[in-house]
Amino acid sequence: MFLSRPRVARALSAFDHASHRWAAIPLRDPHDSIPPRPSSSYPADAHAVGKQTLSLTSWNIQSSYSRDVARSELIINHIFKGPKFPDIILLQKVSSSARQSLLSDPRVRSSFLTTDAEDDTSFKGVPFRTMTLLSSKRFRSPLLAEKEKGEGEGDGGSKMVLDSVFRTELPSRYERDALCVNIATPAAPGQVLRLFNVHLDSFDSSFRRALQMTVLADLLREPGCSGGIIAGDFNAVLPADHALVDKHELVDAWVALHGPDGGATWGHWGVSVELEEDELEPGRLDKVVMLGLQPDEIEILQPGLIGACTPWSDHCGLRCTFTI
């Protein structure tokens, strides 16, 4: 199919304090078929294991513009202040310098697994990319899961088991891609949940955004996938963009919990902005969208100011909790 795109295997890395380096953790190759796992490796009450609540924060940090590192640091500080410590952080529009800043942050090094720490391949030739961070208290590699099981699981039993990571190109004018983390579904052997971090094409590219949503919705319905989440900057500037969620029979977390009104994440960050009649009005450009899951809570995170009148980002962040 013309919408099919190659997948590039990527790594999740943990910081090794002994060697002072980020080191990739063992994961499955995403090109391999998802192997069925023996039912004996799942507890009898697998349904109970599946009932885990996770907190996700998504933010377009706009770090391709001036003072990118300073602004990205302020956003990360705000995310870490809580009140809920995030299990999943999805960042969009991350510049190379902002990536380096994130990888040098002691809090990230001590508490998170992160994509794109092993090298800067994904950032070459483009002004920015997406990055995904996962709490090391809530997620673990499949190899370590088997090791812990053999040694007497301990408190590792409450962690979600990671499967694989890949990037796949999207039909895009701006070389955008989708960053996917596959997570083993606790109650369903041989199935994964997919966590997509996306930054869809901007403004006048509505046709491409429609194609991108088709690709993403299809990936959530592939054999071996029991659903998942698409979150990030959807650049949903037109009514047709919002309609794509219903067209693909997905759940928009904001609409499910608050209805279709409100929820602007762009053009509404506490700074006075004059918009011409032919320019975009404030809108809900950013989303958390689900298949096979239901949201518990979602809220908007307002950026503060750097200096007298410069917001940390032109986007607000989203914090969403959901149950697996």
C-alpha positions in Angstrom: 0.0 0.0 0.0 1.3 3.5 -0.9 0.9 4.6 2.7 3.2 1.9 4.0 6.5 3.2 5.4 9.7 1.6 6.4 10.4 1.3 10.1 13.7 2.3 11.6 14.6 0.5 14.8 15.5 2.8 17.6 16.7 2.3 21.2 15.6 3.2 24.7 18.5 4.0 26.9 19.2 4.1 30.6 22.0 6.2 32.1 24.9 4.2 33.5 26.2 6.1 36.4 29.3 3.9 36.6 30.5 4.7 33.1 28.7 8.1 32.9 27.1 7.2 29.6 23.7 6.4 28.2 23.4 2.7 27.4 20.7 1.1 25.2 18.6 -1.5 27.1 17.8 -4.8 25.4 14.6 -4.8 23.3 13.0 -6.8 20.5 13.7 -5.8 16.9 10.5 -4.1 15.7 10.9 -5.8 12.3 10.4 -9.2 13.9 6.9 -10.5 14.3 5.5 -10.3 17.9 6.2 -13.7 19.5 3.4 -15.2 21.5 4.5 -15.5 25.1 3.7 -18.6 27.1 0.7 -18.2 29.3 2.8 -19.5 32.2 4.8 -16.3 32.2 1.6 -14.4 33.0 0.0 -14.4 36.5 -3.3 -16.2 36.9 -5.0 -12.8 37.6 -3.7 -11.1 34.5 -6.6 -8.8 34.5 -5.5 -7.3 37.8 -2.0 -6.8 36.5 -3.5 -4.8 33.6 -5.2 -2.3 35.9 -2.4 0.1 36.1 -2.8 3.9 36.0 -0.2 5.9 34.1 0.4 9.6 33.8 1.4 11.0 30.4 2.6 14.6 29.6 2.9 15.8 26.1 4.3 19.2 25.1 5.5 20.9 21.9 8.4 22.8 23.5 9.1 25.0 20.4 12.8 24.6 21.0 13.8 25.4 17.4 13.6 29.2 18.1 15.7 31.5 20.3 16.7 30.6 23.8 15.7 27.0 23.1 17.7 25.4 25.9 16.5 27.9 28.5 12.9 27.5 27.5 13.0 23.7 27.3 14.6 23.6 30.8 11.8 25.7 32.2 9.2 23.4 30.6 10.9 20.3 32.1 11.1 21.9 35.5 7.4 22.6 35.3 6.6 19.0 34.3 8.6 17.6 37.1 7.0 19.8 39.7 3.8 17.8 39.3 1.7 17.6 41.3 1.9 14.1 39.6 5.3 12.8 38.6 5.0 11.8 35.0 5.3 8.1 33.9 5.5 9.1 30.2 6.8 12.4 28.7 6.3 13.0 25.0 8.1 16.1 23.6 7.8 17.6 20.2 9.9 20.2 18.3 13.1 19.2 20.2 16.2 20.8 18.7 19.6 19.1 18.9 20.7 21.5 21.6 17.5 20.9 23.6 18.1 17.1 23.2 21.6 17.5 24.7 20.2 19.5 27.6 17.6 16.8 28.3 20.2 14.1 28.2 22.4 16.0 30.7 19.6 16.7 33.2 20.4 14.8 36.4 16.6 14.1 36.9 16.3 12.6 33.5 19.4 10.5 34.0 18.3 9.1 37.4 14.6 8.5 36.7 14.0 7.9 32.9 14.6 5.7 30.0 14.8 7.9 26.9 14.8 7.6 23.1 17.5 9.0 20.9 20.3 8.9 23.6 22.3 6.3 21.7 23.1 8.7 18.8 21.8 11.8 17.0 20.8 10.0 13.8 17.2 11.1 13.9 18.1 14.7 14.4 20.4 15.0 11.4 19.2 17.1 8.5 16.1 18.3 10.3 15.5 21.3 12.6 13.8 19.3 15.3 12.4 15.9 16.2 10.3 14.2 18.9 11.6 12.5 22.0 10.0 10.1 24.4 10.9 9.6 28.1 9.6 6.7 30.2 9.9 6.4 34.0 12.3 3.7 34.9 10.1 3.0 38.0 7.2 2.0 35.7 8.8 0.4 32.7 11.5 -2.3 32.1 13.1 -4.2 29.3 11.8 -7.7 28.5 15.3 -9.3 29.2 15.4 -7.7 32.6 11.8 -8.8 33.2 12.7 -12.4 32.6 15.8 -12.0 34.8 13.8 -10.6 37.7 11.2 -13.3 37.2 13.9 -15.9 37.6 15.3 -14.2 40.6 12.0 -13.7 42.3 10.3 -10.7 40.7 10.3 -8.4 43.7 8.9 -4.9 43.2 9.6 -5.2 39.4 6.3 -7.1 39.0 4.3 -3.8 38.8 6.4 -2.5 35.9 5.2 -2.5 32.4 7.4 -4.6 30.0 8.8 -2.8 27.0 8.8 -4.5 23.7 10.5 -2.4 20.9 10.9 1.1 19.6 10.8 2.4 16.0 10.4 5.5 13.9 8.4 5.4 10.7 8.2 8.2 8.1 4.8 9.9 7.6 3.6 11.3 4.2 4.9 14.7 5.0 6.0 18.0 3.4 8.2 18.6 6.4 9.9 15.2 6.9 7.8 14.4 9.9 7.8 10.9 11.4 6.0 9.0 14.2 8.0 7.7 17.1 6.6 4.5 18.5 7.2 2.6 21.7 5.6 -0.9 21.8 4.6 -2.0 25.3 3.7 -5.6 26.1 0.0 -5.9 26.9 -0.1 -7.2 30.5 -3.3 -9.2 30.1 -2.9 -10.4 26.5 0.1 -12.7 25.5 1.6 -11.8 22.1 0.0 -8.4 22.0 1.4 -4.9 22.3 0.1 -1.5 23.1 1.6 1.3 20.9 2.6 4.7 22.2 3.0 7.2 19.4 4.6 10.5 19.8 3.7 12.7 16.8 4.1 16.2 15.3 1.8 16.3 12.3 2.2 18.6 9.3 1.5 22.3 9.9 -1.2 24.8 8.9 -2.1 24.4 5.2 -1.2 20.7 4.9 -4.7 19.3 5.8 -4.5 16.7 3.1 -1.2 15.3 4.5 -2.6 15.4 8.0 -5.4 13.2 6.8 -3.0 10.7 5.3 -0.9 10.8 8.4 -3.9 10.0 10.6 -4.8 7.1 8.3 -1.2 5.7 8.7 -1.3 6.0 12.5 -4.8 4.5 12.9 -3.8 1.6 10.7 -0.7 1.0 12.8 -2.9 0.8 16.0 -4.9 -1.9 14.3 -2.1 -4.1 13.0 -2.1 -7.8 13.9 -0.4 -8.2 17.3 -1.4 -4.7 18.4 -4.3 -4.3 20.8 -4.5 -0.5 20.5 -2.7 2.3 22.2 -2.2 6.1 22.2 -1.4 8.8 19.6 -0.4 12.0 21.4 1.4 15.2 20.5 0.9 18.2 18.2 -1.8 17.3 15.7 -1.8 20.8 14.2 -5.6 20.5 14.2 -6.4 23.9 12.9 -9.5 23.0 10.8 -12.8 21.3 11.7 -11.8 18.5 9.3 -8.8 17.8 11.4 -10.9 17.2 14.5 -13.3 15.0 12.5 -10.4 12.6 11.6 -10.5 11.2 15.2 -14.1 10.1 14.7 -13.5 9.0 11.2 -11.0 6.5 12.4 -13.1 5.5 15.4 -10.6 6.7 18.0 -11.2 8.3 21.4 -10.2 12.0 21.9 -9.3 12.2 25.6 -10.4 15.9 25.9 -13.7 15.3 24.2 -14.4 12.1 26.2 -13.9 14.0 29.5 -14.8 17.6 28.8 -16.9 17.6 25.5 -15.9 19.3 22.2 -15.6 22.8 23.5 -12.6 24.5 25.1 -9.2 23.0 25.6 -7.2 25.4 23.4 -3.5 24.6 23.6 -2.2 27.1 21.1 -2.7 30.9 21.0 -3.9 30.9 24.6 -1.0 30.9 26.9 -1.6 33.9 29.1 0.1 36.4 26.8 -1.8 39.1 24.9 -1.8 38.2 21.2 -3.2 40.2 18.4 -4.5 38.0 15.5 -5.5 39.4 12.2 -8.8 38.3 10.7 -7.1 35.9 8.3 -4.8 34.4 10.9 -5.5 31.4 13.1 -7.6 31.8 16.2 -6.6 30.0 19.4 -7.3 26.3 19.0 -6.9 22.7 20.4 -3.9 21.8 18.2 -2.6 19.2 20.6 -4.4 16.0 21.5 -4.2 12.7 23.3 -6.1 10.1 21.2 -6.7 6.4 22.2 -7.8 3.1 20.8 -8.8 0.3 23.2 -8.1 2.5 26.3 -10.1 5.1 28.1 -8.8 8.3 29.7 -9.3 9.0 33.4 -8.2 12.7 33.5 -6.8 15.3 31.2 -5.7 18.9 31.9 -3.9 21.7 30.2 -0.5 22.9 31.4 0.0 26.6 30.9 3.5 27.8 30.0 5.1 30.6 32.0 7.2 33.4 30.7 10.9 33.8 30.1 11.7 37.4 30.5 8.9 40.0 30.4 6.8 38.6 27.6 8.2 35.5 25.9 6.3 32.3 26.7 8.2 29.1 27.2 6.4 27.8 24.1 3.6 28.8 21.8 1.9 25.6 22.8 0.4 24.5 26.2 1.2 21.1 27.4 -1.3 18.3 28.2 -1.3 16.0 31.2 -3.4 12.9 30.8 -3.9 9.8 33.1 -5.3 6.5 31.7 -5.6 3.0 32.9 -4.2 -0.1 31.2 
